[in-house]
Amino acid sequence: MTDRKQLIYRRGRLQLPRDIADWAAPELAEWLSMLSVEERVQAFRALPFNRGAIGYLAMAPAERAVLLGALNSDNRRRLVGLSGNDLLVDALKHADEATRELILSDLPESRRTAVEGALKAQMASAAAVSARESRPRWRAALARVMARRGGRRREPVS
């Protein structure tokens, strides 16, 4: 018995599994994530839009960003329209700069400012957390050294 999520090719083209219309969202997202970017776009276009959108919404944010960047503008606009701002911001955090600009250019002006503001706020807070974590803890290290020494002075040996 073969795995139903196995990739099947006929004449060099990816074939959709027969029962893909019955798959749950996580299964569909997992199957789409197994594909290369070009095949993912082909599979997304071959699926009925509602099934492709269900798979897209269940994908990890990095995978959503890759798919959005590879789709044509019509499909990208439709998916961006279905995505809430928080879902879109999560995907944009994982996108490269060119993909981010491409996706933001498809948004209406009112929604673009809201998404850009939320994206900048999340990126700034993530940068602040990483800066705080990378800061040297020299005071704590000095306190540990002093505690190990017991605070006593060492007399020079003559």
N, C-alpha and C positions, 0 to 999 in steps of 0.2 A: 504494500500500500504506500502510495506516495503522499508526501505532505501537501496539504491543499494550498499552502502559501508558496509552494515552490514556483520559481520563475520558469515559465514555459515559452520557448521560442519556436516559431514555425517560419521557415523561409527567412530567417534572420530577423524577424519582428517579434516583439513581445506580445504574447497572447494574454488577455485577461482571464482569470479563473472563471469557470462557469457560474459558481455560486457567490460571486463577489457582491452581488446586490443584497445578499442576505447577511453579510458580515457585519459585526458590531463595529463601532467607530474605532476602538483601539486596535482591532485586527486590521482594519483597512489602513490606518495610519502606520502600523508596523510594516505592512506589505509595501506601501508606497515608500517608506523610508529605506527599504532594502534596495530600491532601484537607484540607478545612476540618475543624475539630474535630467539628462535628455530623455531617458525612459520614463522618469517620473512625470515629466511634462506630457509625453505621449499618452501615458496611462490616465493622467488627469483629464486630458481632452477626450479620451475614448469612453470614460465613465460618464453616466448621466451627471449633470452638474450637481444635483443635490447629494449624490454619493461622494463625488469628489470633494465637495464642501465639507461633508461630515468627516472625511479623512483628513482634510486640511486642518480643521478645527481641533482634531484630536492629536495632531502631531506635536512634537517638541518644538519650542520656539525657534531653535536654530534651523530645524528642518522646514518650518513654515517660511522663514526668511529666504532660504534657498529657493523654495518653490515659487514664492512671490517674485523673486528676482528673475526667474527663468520664464515665467508665463508672459503671454502677450498682454497688452494693456487692457483689453476688454475683460479677460478672465481675472486679471489682477484687480481691476476696479470692482468687479463683482465680489471677489473674496474680501477685499478691503472693506467694502460696504457691509458685509456680513460680520466682520470682526469688530468686537468692541474695542474701545480705546486701550484698555489695559492689555488685551490680547495682542493688539497691534504694537504697542510699546515693547512688550516682551520680545516679539519677533524682531523689531527694529534694533534692539540692543545687541542682537546676535548678527545683524547684517553688516556687510562692509559698507563703506561710505557711498559707493556708486549705487548699490542696491537701495540704500536708505533714501538717497535723493530721488531715485526712480519711483519708489513707493510713495514718498511724501508729495511728489509732483502730481500724483493721481488723486490726491485728496482735495476735497473742497476747502477753500481758504479758512472757513470757520473751524472745521475739524482739524485742519493742519496745525493751526496755532495751538489748539488744545493738546494734540498728540506731541508736537515738538516741545511744548512746555513740560509735559509729563516725562518725556524722554530725557530732557536736559536735567530735570530734577532727580530722576533715578540714576542717571550717569554721574551726576555730581555727588550724590550720597554714596554711590559705590566707590567713587574715587576717594572720598573722605575716609571711608572705612578702610580701604587698602592703604592709604597714607598713614592712618592711625596705627594699623597693624605693622607697617614696615618701619615705623619710627624706633630708633634704638631706645631701649629701656635702661639707660645708664644709671639712673638714680636707683632703680630697683636692684640692679646688679651691684652697685656700690654698697647699698644697704645689706645685701646678702654677704658680701665680702667682709664688711665690718662685723656682722653678726657671727660669722665663722671665726673671726679673730678674737671675738669676745671683747672687743673694744680696748684691749690691753696694748700697751706700748712695748716695743721690744727694745731692750737695752743693747747698745753696741758692745760687742765682745772685744775686750782689750788684751 
